[in-house]
């Protein structure tokens, strides 16, 4: 029987606990800015002998993910963590990790990218890496960050998946603010995640293998990229299965898209990350005032849950898509583009307005969220166009 | 391949590339398969071996970057033209004028090719 410890903890603490309980073999990390206390806490667990991990303090995030790639190819269970500019510095290796099909689990504190210099929460860093071939999860709370980090290991290491997973939580609001959290006991987590059983490891396997090979004009590069796309798309049932398995232990449900009062909703907001809590507060008030609103919160962002979102949104009168980052030069923000594509390809004629909010950690006020909801009847009637808007800029 | 007692599946065209032939991430679990990569077509100059001058000192074997000097029982027996890129290093290193470089098209016409 699982023992649960209830504690006040930050998202960073909970991710560090998840890494410890998953008994990570190797954790390379750059321990200085923009690193968070995820790695500081984990380094303490290593120093105190609470986990027997090879902790490698490297000289940059570029090296952190490079070392992760080497260790993962060797057959180790590998985790690392980063944020903001650190994730940007890893960019080259992000594609290498996914292209080599290495099951690395990386936690990211979602934060703004310079310039101007800013250390606060938004989704600019993770969204810039959305097409790198990683599975990407968004947590709303510290509890969810813990749950999603734990399920990331068996998802990534499943022989039918073999993809790196980015488990993300919003900078400051989720990483640094303290919440009530439930921590499972070590044995329960260890039994759930199991051991990594690599089939083609560089070290200890039955055959000599080569990883990271060259593939020129006549080589299988093109073919392998198609196989990689299919692998990411085909990972969905395995992601859901691990979420369900963990939910059976914890009682906390896992869905690609969390539906809040969507079934009878006329107007639906699509959102990811920590601001969904504020959105629910406003939505409750609006429901009491007679406006039928709902919220579709994205937890699995890559592979994008097209069918699930279309199913939720197809009968709405209008949809507000909230993006905490921008795709400069594109028509919408990243989630806006994804939702528009999903609706278009399904033939769903649902008016959509895209709102960019909370960049650089700007306050996501209840008034701003109320504005997004209450503009939707005008979007449905055509009084307001289907454009991109910066929400709450004062 | 005459000097290697192995056979390989043909993966020379796109039609042969199916997912089951490639491990995830392009892992290669069949060591020594660079033999399948025929680099002889890159050659513009060809080494011609004069067996009478050769005393099997193995200097060419040591220096050849493509392992294209074929040796049996400590004696040079041939040059592997499927992998020789014609760099000419063997001819430069040879102390006995046993290897001469000629222009590849000339060698083809000498053999009746075009």
Boltz contact constraints between the chains, C-beta under 6 A:
constraints:
  - contact:
      token1: [A, 100]
      token2: [B, 25]
      max_distance: 6.0
  - contact:
      token1: [A, 101]
      token2: [B, 24]
      max_distance: 6.0
  - contact:
      token1: [A, 101]
      token2: [B, 25]
      max_distance: 6.0
  - contact:
      token1: [A, 162]
      token2: [B, 24]
      max_distance: 6.0
  - contact:
      token1: [A, 200]
      token2: [B, 23]
      max_distance: 6.0
  - contact:
      token1: [A, 200]
      token2: [B, 27]
      max_distance: 6.0
  - contact:
      token1: [A, 200]
      token2: [B, 29]
      max_distance: 6.0
  - contact:
      token1: [A, 207]
      token2: [B, 29]
      max_distance: 6.0
  - contact:
      token1: [A, 208]
      token2: [B, 31]
      max_distance: 6.0
  - contact:
      token1: [A, 209]
      token2: [B, 27]
      max_distance: 6.0
  - contact:
      token1: [A, 209]
      token2: [B, 29]
      max_distance: 6.0
  - contact:
      token1: [A, 210]
      token2: [B, 28]
      max_distance: 6.0
  - contact:
      token1: [A, 211]
      token2: [B, 27]
      max_distance: 6.0
  - contact:
      token1: [A, 213]
      token2: [B, 26]
      max_distance: 6.0
  - contact:
      token1: [A, 213]
      token2: [B, 28]
      max_distance: 6.0
  - contact:
      token1: [A, 220]
      token2: [B, 17]
      max_distance: 6.0
  - contact:
      token1: [A, 220]
      token2: [B, 22]
      max_distance: 6.0
  - contact:
      token1: [A, 223]
      token2: [B, 17]
      max_distance: 6.0
  - contact:
      token1: [A, 224]
      token2: [B, 26]
      max_distance: 6.0
  - contact:
      token1: [A, 227]
      token2: [B, 19]
      max_distance: 6.0
